[in-house]
Amino acid sequence: MKDTVHRRRFEPVRFVLGLGLLALAVCHLLRERGDLDVSALALALLLPSVLLAALCVAGAKQLVRGARRRRGGGGGPPPLPDGR
């Protein structure tokens, strides 16, 4: 029987962005239903803050990659079969 499970790299930027946008959508839906008493301005400011958080995670990821590259980076996981 062939194993069909594919290993994928964890991408923290996509994770943070996805969670933030999901939280924004839930807050918007709760506000429209009347269950959440939040101004539209607060929800409008949530989107740039989610994008800023994703930017910070991307920057931290690049710093870690640069430090690993300078150090030699021998301790990382093996490359995926598709070359990523």
PDB file of N, CA, C and O in Angstrom:
ATOM      1  N   MET A   1       0.847  -1.182   0.000  1.00  0.00           N
ATOM      2  CA  MET A   1       0.000   0.000   0.000  1.00  0.00           C
ATOM      3  C   MET A   1       0.892   1.244   0.000  1.00  0.00           C
ATOM      4  O   MET A   1       1.816   1.348   0.807  1.00  0.00           O
ATOM      5  N   LYS A   2       0.619   2.166  -0.887  1.00  0.00           N
ATOM      6  CA  LYS A   2       1.449   3.357  -1.030  1.00  0.00           C
ATOM      7  C   LYS A   2       1.081   4.387   0.035  1.00  0.00           C
ATOM      8  O   LYS A   2      -0.092   4.637   0.308  1.00  0.00           O
ATOM      9  N   ASP A   3       2.112   4.972   0.622  1.00  0.00           N
ATOM     10  CA  ASP A   3       1.903   6.003   1.641  1.00  0.00           C
ATOM     11  C   ASP A   3       1.604   7.326   0.944  1.00  0.00           C
ATOM     12  O   ASP A   3       2.420   7.806   0.157  1.00  0.00           O
ATOM     13  N   THR A   4       0.449   7.917   1.222  1.00  0.00           N
ATOM     14  CA  THR A   4       0.047   9.143   0.535  1.00  0.00           C
ATOM     15  C   THR A   4       0.182  10.383   1.420  1.00  0.00           C
ATOM     16  O   THR A   4      -0.292  11.454   1.042  1.00  0.00           O
ATOM     17  N   VAL A   5       0.812  10.263   2.574  1.00  0.00           N
ATOM     18  CA  VAL A   5       0.985  11.406   3.464  1.00  0.00           C
ATOM     19  C   VAL A   5       2.170  12.228   2.970  1.00  0.00           C
ATOM     20  O   VAL A   5       3.258  11.691   2.761  1.00  0.00           O
ATOM     21  N   HIS A   6       1.961  13.523   2.785  1.00  0.00           N
ATOM     22  CA  HIS A   6       3.010  14.423   2.313  1.00  0.00           C
ATOM     23  C   HIS A   6       3.443  15.324   3.463  1.00  0.00           C
ATOM     24  O   HIS A   6       2.612  15.932   4.138  1.00  0.00           O
ATOM     25  N   ARG A   7       4.742  15.399   3.675  1.00  0.00           N
ATOM     26  CA  ARG A   7       5.274  16.321   4.679  1.00  0.00           C
ATOM     27  C   ARG A   7       5.296  17.725   4.112  1.00  0.00           C
ATOM     28  O   ARG A   7       5.721  17.938   2.976  1.00  0.00           O
ATOM     29  N   ARG A   8       4.848  18.663   4.886  1.00  0.00           N
ATOM     30  CA  ARG A   8       4.889  20.065   4.465  1.00  0.00           C
ATOM     31  C   ARG A   8       5.628  20.868   5.529  1.00  0.00           C
ATOM     32  O   ARG A   8       5.545  20.572   6.721  1.00  0.00           O
ATOM     33  N   ARG A   9       6.342  21.874   5.083  1.00  0.00           N
ATOM     34  CA  ARG A   9       7.029  22.744   6.025  1.00  0.00           C
ATOM     35  C   ARG A   9       6.015  23.622   6.740  1.00  0.00           C
ATOM     36  O   ARG A   9       5.011  24.042   6.165  1.00  0.00           O
ATOM     37  N   PHE A  10       6.300  23.886   8.003  1.00  0.00           N
ATOM     38  CA  PHE A  10       5.465  24.793   8.776  1.00  0.00           C
ATOM     39  C   PHE A  10       5.807  26.219   8.369  1.00  0.00           C
ATOM     40  O   PHE A  10       6.972  26.618   8.402  1.00  0.00           O
ATOM     41  N   GLU A  11       4.801  26.977   7.989  1.00  0.00           N
ATOM     42  CA  GLU A  11       5.010  28.361   7.584  1.00  0.00           C
ATOM     43  C   GLU A  11       4.332  29.270   8.599  1.00  0.00           C
ATOM     44  O   GLU A  11       3.118  29.464   8.550  1.00  0.00           O
ATOM     45  N   PRO A  12       5.122  29.832   9.529  1.00  0.00           N
ATOM     46  CA  PRO A  12       4.549  30.619  10.614  1.00  0.00           C
ATOM     47  C   PRO A  12       3.823  31.886  10.143  1.00  0.00           C
ATOM     48  O   PRO A  12       2.868  32.324  10.784  1.00  0.00           O
ATOM     49  N   VAL A  13       4.266  32.467   9.041  1.00  0.00           N
ATOM     50  CA  VAL A  13       3.623  33.691   8.553  1.00  0.00           C
ATOM     51  C   VAL A  13       2.186  33.384   8.112  1.00  0.00           C
ATOM     52  O   VAL A  13       1.256  34.115   8.451  1.00  0.00           O
ATOM     53  N   ARG A  14       2.020  32.309   7.361  1.00  0.00           N
ATOM     54  CA  ARG A  14       0.667  31.924   6.937  1.00  0.00           C
ATOM     55  C   ARG A  14      -0.208  31.576   8.126  1.00  0.00           C
ATOM     56  O   ARG A  14      -1.399  31.889   8.140  1.00  0.00           O
ATOM     57  N   PHE A  15       0.381  30.926   9.129  1.00  0.00           N
ATOM     58  CA  PHE A  15      -0.362  30.544  10.323  1.00  0.00           C
ATOM     59  C   PHE A  15      -0.873  31.779  11.066  1.00  0.00           C
ATOM     60  O   PHE A  15      -2.051  31.858  11.413  1.00  0.00           O
ATOM     61  N   VAL A  16       0.020  32.740  11.306  1.00  0.00           N
ATOM     62  CA  VAL A  16      -0.363  33.963  12.033  1.00  0.00           C
ATOM     63  C   VAL A  16      -1.374  34.770  11.229  1.00  0.00           C
ATOM     64  O   VAL A  16      -2.348  35.278  11.785  1.00  0.00           O
ATOM     65  N   LEU A  17      -1.148  34.890   9.934  1.00  0.00           N
ATOM     66  CA  LEU A  17      -2.076  35.642   9.088  1.00  0.00           C
ATOM     67  C   LEU A  17      -3.443  34.968   9.046  1.00  0.00           C
ATOM     68  O   LEU A  17      -4.470  35.642   9.120  1.00  0.00           O
ATOM     69  N   GLY A  18      -3.462  33.659   8.930  1.00  0.00           N
ATOM     70  CA  GLY A  18      -4.726  32.932   8.902  1.00  0.00           C
ATOM     71  C   GLY A  18      -5.498  33.064  10.201  1.00  0.00           C
ATOM     72  O   GLY A  18      -6.706  33.296  10.190  1.00  0.00           O
ATOM     73  N   LEU A  19      -4.800  32.916  11.328  1.00  0.00           N
ATOM     74  CA  LEU A  19      -5.480  33.068  12.619  1.00  0.00           C
ATOM     75  C   LEU A  19      -6.009  34.486  12.805  1.00  0.00           C
ATOM     76  O   LEU A  19      -7.120  34.684  13.296  1.00  0.00           O
ATOM     77  N   GLY A  20      -5.210  35.462  12.411  1.00  0.00           N
ATOM     78  CA  GLY A  20      -5.646  36.853  12.565  1.00  0.00           C
ATOM     79  C   GLY A  20      -6.851  37.185  11.704  1.00  0.00           C
ATOM     80  O   GLY A  20      -7.782  37.843  12.168  1.00  0.00           O
ATOM     81  N   LEU A  21      -6.843  36.739  10.461  1.00  0.00           N
ATOM     82  CA  LEU A  21      -7.978  37.009   9.579  1.00  0.00           C
ATOM     83  C   LEU A  21      -9.219  36.236  10.018  1.00  0.00           C
ATOM     84  O   LEU A  21     -10.339  36.725   9.874  1.00  0.00           O
ATOM     85  N   LEU A  22      -9.022  35.037  10.549  1.00  0.00           N
ATOM     86  CA  LEU A  22     -10.147  34.271  11.077  1.00  0.00           C
ATOM     87  C   LEU A  22     -10.757  34.982  12.284  1.00  0.00           C
ATOM     88  O   LEU A  22     -11.979  35.052  12.412  1.00  0.00           O
ATOM     89  N   ALA A  23      -9.911  35.508  13.164  1.00  0.00           N
ATOM     90  CA  ALA A  23     -10.408  36.256  14.319  1.00  0.00           C
ATOM     91  C   ALA A  23     -11.143  37.519  13.873  1.00  0.00           C
ATOM     92  O   ALA A  23     -12.175  37.870  14.445  1.00  0.00           O
ATOM     93  N   LEU A  24     -10.621  38.196  12.862  1.00  0.00           N
ATOM     94  CA  LEU A  24     -11.279  39.385  12.336  1.00  0.00           C
ATOM     95  C   LEU A  24     -12.652  39.047  11.766  1.00  0.00           C
ATOM     96  O   LEU A  24     -13.615  39.780  11.994  1.00  0.00           O
ATOM     97  N   ALA A  25     -12.749  37.951  11.033  1.00  0.00           N
ATOM     98  CA  ALA A  25     -14.033  37.544  10.457  1.00  0.00           C
ATOM     99  C   ALA A  25     -15.037  37.184  11.548  1.00  0.00           C
ATOM    100  O   ALA A  25     -16.211  37.543  11.456  1.00  0.00           O
ATOM    101  N   VAL A  26     -14.584  36.481  12.573  1.00  0.00           N
ATOM    102  CA  VAL A  26     -15.494  36.116  13.673  1.00  0.00           C
ATOM    103  C   VAL A  26     -15.968  37.371  14.409  1.00  0.00           C
ATOM    104  O   VAL A  26     -17.148  37.487  14.740  1.00  0.00           O
ATOM    105  N   CYS A  27     -15.064  38.297  14.662  1.00  0.00           N
ATOM    106  CA  CYS A  27     -15.464  39.552  15.325  1.00  0.00           C
ATOM    107  C   CYS A  27     -16.473  40.327  14.483  1.00  0.00           C
ATOM    108  O   CYS A  27     -17.435  40.882  15.013  1.00  0.00           O
ATOM    109  N   HIS A  28     -16.253  40.361  13.182  1.00  0.00           N
ATOM    110  CA  HIS A  28     -17.176  41.061  12.298  1.00  0.00           C
ATOM    111  C   HIS A  28     -18.554  40.400  12.317  1.00  0.00           C
ATOM    112  O   HIS A  28     -19.572  41.087  12.391  1.00  0.00           O
ATOM    113  N   LEU A  29     -18.585  39.071  12.249  1.00  0.00           N
ATOM    114  CA  LEU A  29     -19.871  38.365  12.279  1.00  0.00           C
ATOM    115  C   LEU A  29     -20.588  38.554  13.613  1.00  0.00           C
ATOM    116  O   LEU A  29     -21.804  38.744  13.643  1.00  0.00           O
ATOM    117  N   LEU A  30     -19.844  38.504  14.712  1.00  0.00           N
ATOM    118  CA  LEU A  30     -20.464  38.715  16.024  1.00  0.00           C
ATOM    119  C   LEU A  30     -20.982  40.139  16.165  1.00  0.00           C
ATOM    120  O   LEU A  30     -22.021  40.366  16.785  1.00  0.00           O
ATOM    121  N   ARG A  31     -20.264  41.096  15.593  1.00  0.00           N
ATOM    122  CA  ARG A  31     -20.723  42.490  15.647  1.00  0.00           C
ATOM    123  C   ARG A  31     -22.002  42.666  14.840  1.00  0.00           C
ATOM    124  O   ARG A  31     -22.917  43.366  15.274  1.00  0.00           O
ATOM    125  N   GLU A  32     -22.075  42.038  13.671  1.00  0.00           N
ATOM    126  CA  GLU A  32     -23.268  42.160  12.832  1.00  0.00           C
ATOM    127  C   GLU A  32     -24.486  41.495  13.468  1.00  0.00           C
ATOM    128  O   GLU A  32     -25.613  41.956  13.289  1.00  0.00           O
ATOM    129  N   ARG A  33     -24.258  40.412  14.209  1.00  0.00           N
ATOM    130  CA  ARG A  33     -25.361  39.744  14.901  1.00  0.00           C
ATOM    131  C   ARG A  33     -25.819  40.518  16.121  1.00  0.00           C
ATOM    132  O   ARG A  33     -26.938  40.327  16.598  1.00  0.00           O
ATOM    133  N   GLY A  34     -24.958  41.392  16.631  1.00  0.00           N
ATOM    134  CA  GLY A  34     -25.291  42.170  17.819  1.00  0.00           C
ATOM    135  C   GLY A  34     -24.763  41.551  19.100  1.00  0.00           C
ATOM    136  O   GLY A  34     -25.053  42.053  20.187  1.00  0.00           O
ATOM    137  N   ASP A  35     -23.999  40.480  19.002  1.00  0.00           N
ATOM    138  CA  ASP A  35     -23.458  39.820  20.185  1.00  0.00           C
ATOM    139  C   ASP A  35     -22.193  40.497  20.704  1.00  0.00           C
ATOM    140  O   ASP A  35     -21.804  40.279  21.852  1.00  0.00           O
ATOM    141  N   LEU A  36     -21.558  41.300  19.889  1.00  0.00           N
ATOM    142  CA  LEU A  36     -20.307  41.952  20.253  1.00  0.00           C
ATOM    143  C   LEU A  36     -20.474  43.453  20.069  1.00  0.00           C
ATOM    144  O   LEU A  36     -20.825  43.922  18.986  1.00  0.00           O
ATOM    145  N   ASP A  37     -20.219  44.198  21.134  1.00  0.00           N
ATOM    146  CA  ASP A  37     -20.380  45.647  21.075  1.00  0.00           C
ATOM    147  C   ASP A  37     -19.012  46.305  20.860  1.00  0.00           C
ATOM    148  O   ASP A  37     -18.356  46.738  21.807  1.00  0.00           O
ATOM    149  N   VAL A  38     -18.604  46.366  19.591  1.00  0.00           N
ATOM    150  CA  VAL A  38     -17.313  46.946  19.214  1.00  0.00           C
ATOM    151  C   VAL A  38     -17.559  47.920  18.070  1.00  0.00           C
ATOM    152  O   VAL A  38     -18.379  47.668  17.187  1.00  0.00           O
ATOM    153  N   SER A  39     -16.846  49.024  18.098  1.00  0.00           N
ATOM    154  CA  SER A  39     -17.021  50.005  17.029  1.00  0.00           C
ATOM    155  C   SER A  39     -16.416  49.491  15.726  1.00  0.00           C
ATOM    156  O   SER A  39     -15.549  48.618  15.719  1.00  0.00           O
ATOM    157  N   ALA A  40     -16.896  50.056  14.637  1.00  0.00           N
ATOM    158  CA  ALA A  40     -16.368  49.690  13.323  1.00  0.00           C
ATOM    159  C   ALA A  40     -14.914  50.140  13.194  1.00  0.00           C
ATOM    160  O   ALA A  40     -14.130  49.504  12.490  1.00  0.00           O
ATOM    161  N   LEU A  41     -14.550  51.228  13.867  1.00  0.00           N
ATOM    162  CA  LEU A  41     -13.173  51.709  13.830  1.00  0.00           C
ATOM    163  C   LEU A  41     -12.226  50.688  14.462  1.00  0.00           C
ATOM    164  O   LEU A  41     -11.126  50.464  13.958  1.00  0.00           O
ATOM    165  N   ALA A  42     -12.649  50.076  15.557  1.00  0.00           N
ATOM    166  CA  ALA A  42     -11.802  49.067  16.211  1.00  0.00           C
ATOM    167  C   ALA A  42     -11.580  47.871  15.287  1.00  0.00           C
ATOM    168  O   ALA A  42     -10.473  47.337  15.209  1.00  0.00           O
ATOM    169  N   LEU A  43     -12.636  47.454  14.588  1.00  0.00           N
ATOM    170  CA  LEU A  43     -12.481  46.350  13.646  1.00  0.00           C
ATOM    171  C   LEU A  43     -11.624  46.752  12.455  1.00  0.00           C
ATOM    172  O   LEU A  43     -10.862  45.940  11.930  1.00  0.00           O
ATOM    173  N   ALA A  44     -11.748  48.008  12.028  1.00  0.00           N
ATOM    174  CA  ALA A  44     -10.944  48.482  10.903  1.00  0.00           C
ATOM    175  C   ALA A  44      -9.463  48.548  11.284  1.00  0.00           C
ATOM    176  O   ALA A  44      -8.598  48.349  10.431  1.00  0.00           O
ATOM    177  N   LEU A  45      -9.168  48.824  12.542  1.00  0.00           N
ATOM    178  CA  LEU A  45      -7.779  48.874  12.991  1.00  0.00           C
ATOM    179  C   LEU A  45      -7.209  47.480  13.251  1.00  0.00           C
ATOM    180  O   LEU A  45      -5.996  47.317  13.374  1.00  0.00           O
ATOM    181  N   LEU A  46      -8.072  46.491  13.332  1.00  0.00           N
ATOM    182  CA  LEU A  46      -7.606  45.135  13.567  1.00  0.00           C
ATOM    183  C   LEU A  46      -6.890  44.566  12.338  1.00  0.00           C
ATOM    184  O   LEU A  46      -5.926  43.815  12.484  1.00  0.00           O
ATOM    185  N   LEU A  47      -7.336  44.904  11.160  1.00  0.00           N
ATOM    186  CA  LEU A  47      -6.697  44.389   9.944  1.00  0.00           C
ATOM    187  C   LEU A  47      -5.236  44.838   9.814  1.00  0.00           C
ATOM    188  O   LEU A  47      -4.372  43.991   9.586  1.00  0.00           O
ATOM    189  N   PRO A  48      -4.926  46.132   9.948  1.00  0.00           N
ATOM    190  CA  PRO A  48      -3.506  46.506   9.869  1.00  0.00           C
ATOM    191  C   PRO A  48      -2.664  45.881  10.979  1.00  0.00           C
ATOM    192  O   PRO A  48      -1.484  45.595  10.779  1.00  0.00           O
ATOM    193  N   SER A  49      -3.265  45.668  12.145  1.00  0.00           N
ATOM    194  CA  SER A  49      -2.497  45.046  13.224  1.00  0.00           C
ATOM    195  C   SER A  49      -2.206  43.574  12.919  1.00  0.00           C
ATOM    196  O   SER A  49      -1.144  43.066  13.279  1.00  0.00           O
ATOM    197  N   VAL A  50      -3.130  42.897  12.268  1.00  0.00           N
ATOM    198  CA  VAL A  50      -2.886  41.508  11.851  1.00  0.00           C
ATOM    199  C   VAL A  50      -1.775  41.468  10.805  1.00  0.00           C
ATOM    200  O   VAL A  50      -0.890  40.615  10.865  1.00  0.00           O
ATOM    201  N   LEU A  51      -1.824  42.384   9.859  1.00  0.00           N
ATOM    202  CA  LEU A  51      -0.777  42.440   8.835  1.00  0.00           C
ATOM    203  C   LEU A  51       0.578  42.786   9.440  1.00  0.00           C
ATOM    204  O   LEU A  51       1.601  42.253   9.012  1.00  0.00           O
ATOM    205  N   LEU A  52       0.595  43.670  10.427  1.00  0.00           N
ATOM    206  CA  LEU A  52       1.833  44.032  11.098  1.00  0.00           C
ATOM    207  C   LEU A  52       2.398  42.844  11.883  1.00  0.00           C
ATOM    208  O   LEU A  52       3.610  42.635  11.906  1.00  0.00           O
ATOM    209  N   ALA A  53       1.528  42.074  12.517  1.00  0.00           N
ATOM    210  CA  ALA A  53       1.987  40.881  13.239  1.00  0.00           C
ATOM    211  C   ALA A  53       2.601  39.872  12.269  1.00  0.00           C
ATOM    212  O   ALA A  53       3.632  39.269  12.567  1.00  0.00           O
ATOM    213  N   ALA A  54       1.971  39.692  11.118  1.00  0.00           N
ATOM    214  CA  ALA A  54       2.516  38.775  10.119  1.00  0.00           C
ATOM    215  C   ALA A  54       3.866  39.280   9.604  1.00  0.00           C
ATOM    216  O   ALA A  54       4.771  38.485   9.352  1.00  0.00           O
ATOM    217  N   LEU A  55       4.001  40.585   9.449  1.00  0.00           N
ATOM    218  CA  LEU A  55       5.270  41.165   9.019  1.00  0.00           C
ATOM    219  C   LEU A  55       6.366  40.927  10.057  1.00  0.00           C
ATOM    220  O   LEU A  55       7.505  40.622   9.703  1.00  0.00           O
ATOM    221  N   CYS A  56       6.025  41.065  11.326  1.00  0.00           N
ATOM    222  CA  CYS A  56       7.003  40.814  12.389  1.00  0.00           C
ATOM    223  C   CYS A  56       7.433  39.352  12.410  1.00  0.00           C
ATOM    224  O   CYS A  56       8.612  39.055  12.602  1.00  0.00           O
ATOM    225  N   VAL A  57       6.493  38.444  12.215  1.00  0.00           N
ATOM    226  CA  VAL A  57       6.831  37.021  12.173  1.00  0.00           C
ATOM    227  C   VAL A  57       7.724  36.729  10.967  1.00  0.00           C
ATOM    228  O   VAL A  57       8.670  35.948  11.071  1.00  0.00           O
ATOM    229  N   ALA A  58       7.429  37.350   9.830  1.00  0.00           N
ATOM    230  CA  ALA A  58       8.256  37.147   8.640  1.00  0.00           C
ATOM    231  C   ALA A  58       9.674  37.676   8.872  1.00  0.00           C
ATOM    232  O   ALA A  58      10.647  37.050   8.450  1.00  0.00           O
ATOM    233  N   GLY A  59       9.791  38.809   9.532  1.00  0.00           N
ATOM    234  CA  GLY A  59      11.110  39.351   9.841  1.00  0.00           C
ATOM    235  C   GLY A  59      11.890  38.469  10.788  1.00  0.00           C
ATOM    236  O   GLY A  59      13.090  38.261  10.607  1.00  0.00           O
ATOM    237  N   ALA A  60      11.211  37.944  11.805  1.00  0.00           N
ATOM    238  CA  ALA A  60      11.880  37.037  12.743  1.00  0.00           C
ATOM    239  C   ALA A  60      12.330  35.762  12.035  1.00  0.00           C
ATOM    240  O   ALA A  60      13.405  35.230  12.314  1.00  0.00           O
ATOM    241  N   LYS A  61      11.507  35.288  11.130  1.00  0.00           N
ATOM    242  CA  LYS A  61      11.865  34.082  10.375  1.00  0.00           C
ATOM    243  C   LYS A  61      13.120  34.327   9.532  1.00  0.00           C
ATOM    244  O   LYS A  61      14.003  33.472   9.465  1.00  0.00           O
ATOM    245  N   GLN A  62      13.195  35.486   8.897  1.00  0.00           N
ATOM    246  CA  GLN A  62      14.360  35.810   8.083  1.00  0.00           C
ATOM    247  C   GLN A  62      15.616  35.952   8.951  1.00  0.00           C
ATOM    248  O   GLN A  62      16.700  35.537   8.543  1.00  0.00           O
ATOM    249  N   LEU A  63      15.471  36.535  10.144  1.00  0.00           N
ATOM    250  CA  LEU A  63      16.621  36.662  11.044  1.00  0.00           C
ATOM    251  C   LEU A  63      17.131  35.295  11.474  1.00  0.00           C
ATOM    252  O   LEU A  63      18.341  35.073  11.529  1.00  0.00           O
ATOM    253  N   VAL A  64      16.226  34.384  11.776  1.00  0.00           N
ATOM    254  CA  VAL A  64      16.624  33.038  12.183  1.00  0.00           C
ATOM    255  C   VAL A  64      17.294  32.314  11.024  1.00  0.00           C
ATOM    256  O   VAL A  64      18.301  31.632  11.220  1.00  0.00           O
ATOM    257  N   ARG A  65      16.753  32.452   9.832  1.00  0.00           N
ATOM    258  CA  ARG A  65      17.373  31.807   8.661  1.00  0.00           C
ATOM    259  C   ARG A  65      18.771  32.355   8.408  1.00  0.00           C
ATOM    260  O   ARG A  65      19.689  31.599   8.087  1.00  0.00           O
ATOM    261  N   GLY A  66      18.936  33.666   8.550  1.00  0.00           N
ATOM    262  CA  GLY A  66      20.252  34.274   8.352  1.00  0.00           C
ATOM    263  C   GLY A  66      21.251  33.797   9.390  1.00  0.00           C
ATOM    264  O   GLY A  66      22.410  33.536   9.066  1.00  0.00           O
ATOM    265  N   ALA A  67      20.812  33.681  10.634  1.00  0.00           N
ATOM    266  CA  ALA A  67      21.707  33.203  11.691  1.00  0.00           C
ATOM    267  C   ALA A  67      22.095  31.748  11.454  1.00  0.00           C
ATOM    268  O   ALA A  67      23.243  31.365  11.681  1.00  0.00           O
ATOM    269  N   ARG A  68      21.144  30.940  10.998  1.00  0.00           N
ATOM    270  CA  ARG A  68      21.460  29.536  10.695  1.00  0.00           C
ATOM    271  C   ARG A  68      22.431  29.434   9.524  1.00  0.00           C
ATOM    272  O   ARG A  68      23.329  28.592   9.525  1.00  0.00           O
ATOM    273  N   ARG A  69      22.249  30.292   8.533  1.00  0.00           N
ATOM    274  CA  ARG A  69      23.112  30.252   7.355  1.00  0.00           C
ATOM    275  C   ARG A  69      24.542  30.630   7.731  1.00  0.00           C
ATOM    276  O   ARG A  69      25.495  30.004   7.266  1.00  0.00           O
ATOM    277  N   ARG A  70      24.695  31.666   8.583  1.00  0.00           N
ATOM    278  CA  ARG A  70      26.032  32.088   9.001  1.00  0.00           C
ATOM    279  C   ARG A  70      26.706  31.044   9.881  1.00  0.00           C
ATOM    280  O   ARG A  70      27.922  30.861   9.820  1.00  0.00           O
ATOM    281  N   ARG A  71      25.918  30.365  10.691  1.00  0.00           N
ATOM    282  CA  ARG A  71      26.454  29.366  11.612  1.00  0.00           C
ATOM    283  C   ARG A  71      26.804  28.064  10.893  1.00  0.00           C
ATOM    284  O   ARG A  71      27.614  27.282  11.391  1.00  0.00           O
ATOM    285  N   GLY A  72      26.226  27.833   9.775  1.00  0.00           N
ATOM    286  CA  GLY A  72      26.492  26.597   9.046  1.00  0.00           C
ATOM    287  C   GLY A  72      25.222  25.829   8.787  1.00  0.00           C
ATOM    288  O   GLY A  72      25.145  25.074   7.818  1.00  0.00           O
ATOM    289  N   GLY A  73      24.225  26.002   9.628  1.00  0.00           N
ATOM    290  CA  GLY A  73      22.904  25.435   9.403  1.00  0.00           C
ATOM    291  C   GLY A  73      22.840  23.946   9.242  1.00  0.00           C
ATOM    292  O   GLY A  73      21.991  23.455   8.497  1.00  0.00           O
ATOM    293  N   GLY A  74      23.703  23.194   9.908  1.00  0.00           N
ATOM    294  CA  GLY A  74      23.703  21.760   9.731  1.00  0.00           C
ATOM    295  C   GLY A  74      22.600  21.035  10.472  1.00  0.00           C
ATOM    296  O   GLY A  74      22.386  19.849  10.217  1.00  0.00           O
ATOM    297  N   GLY A  75      21.888  21.690  11.378  1.00  0.00           N
ATOM    298  CA  GLY A  75      20.935  20.972  12.212  1.00  0.00           C
ATOM    299  C   GLY A  75      19.496  21.037  11.757  1.00  0.00           C
ATOM    300  O   GLY A  75      18.608  20.632  12.507  1.00  0.00           O
ATOM    301  N   GLY A  76      19.231  21.522  10.580  1.00  0.00           N
ATOM    302  CA  GLY A  76      17.859  21.677  10.112  1.00  0.00           C
ATOM    303  C   GLY A  76      17.257  20.376   9.631  1.00  0.00           C
ATOM    304  O   GLY A  76      17.952  19.365   9.526  1.00  0.00           O
ATOM    305  N   PRO A  77      15.967  20.395   9.339  1.00  0.00           N
ATOM    306  CA  PRO A  77      15.324  19.180   8.832  1.00  0.00           C
ATOM    307  C   PRO A  77      15.786  18.885   7.412  1.00  0.00           C
ATOM    308  O   PRO A  77      16.237  19.788   6.708  1.00  0.00           O
ATOM    309  N   PRO A  78      15.679  17.640   6.989  1.00  0.00           N
ATOM    310  CA  PRO A  78      16.078  17.309   5.617  1.00  0.00           C
ATOM    311  C   PRO A  78      15.149  17.974   4.612  1.00  0.00           C
ATOM    312  O   PRO A  78      13.994  18.245   4.943  1.00  0.00           O
ATOM    313  N   PRO A  79      15.610  18.244   3.401  1.00  0.00           N
ATOM    314  CA  PRO A  79      14.763  18.899   2.405  1.00  0.00           C
ATOM    315  C   PRO A  79      13.601  18.002   1.996  1.00  0.00           C
ATOM    316  O   PRO A  79      13.690  16.776   2.048  1.00  0.00           O
ATOM    317  N   LEU A  80      12.523  18.636   1.593  1.00  0.00           N
ATOM    318  CA  LEU A  80      11.354  17.909   1.128  1.00  0.00           C
ATOM    319  C   LEU A  80      11.626  17.297  -0.249  1.00  0.00           C
ATOM    320  O   LEU A  80      12.499  17.775  -0.973  1.00  0.00           O
ATOM    321  N   PRO A  81      10.894  16.255  -0.612  1.00  0.00           N
ATOM    322  CA  PRO A  81      11.143  15.606  -1.904  1.00  0.00           C
ATOM    323  C   PRO A  81      10.983  16.511  -3.118  1.00  0.00           C
ATOM    324  O   PRO A  81      11.617  16.281  -4.148  1.00  0.00           O
ATOM    325  N   ASP A  82      10.144  17.539  -3.009  1.00  0.00           N
ATOM    326  CA  ASP A  82       9.937  18.409  -4.165  1.00  0.00           C
ATOM    327  C   ASP A  82      10.948  19.556  -4.229  1.00  0.00           C
ATOM    328  O   ASP A  82      10.824  20.447  -5.070  1.00  0.00           O
ATOM    329  N   GLY A  83      11.942  19.537  -3.349  1.00  0.00           N
ATOM    330  CA  GLY A  83      13.026  20.502  -3.418  1.00  0.00           C
ATOM    331  C   GLY A  83      12.826  21.767  -2.615  1.00  0.00           C
ATOM    332  O   GLY A  83      13.676  22.655  -2.670  1.00  0.00           O
ATOM    333  N   ARG A  84      11.735  21.890  -1.868  1.00  0.00           N
ATOM    334  CA  ARG A  84      11.506  23.092  -1.068  1.00  0.00           C
ATOM    335  C   ARG A  84      12.261  23.049   0.221  1.00  0.00           C
ATOM    336  O   ARG A  84      12.179  23.986   1.016  1.00  0.00           O
TER     337      ARG A  84
END
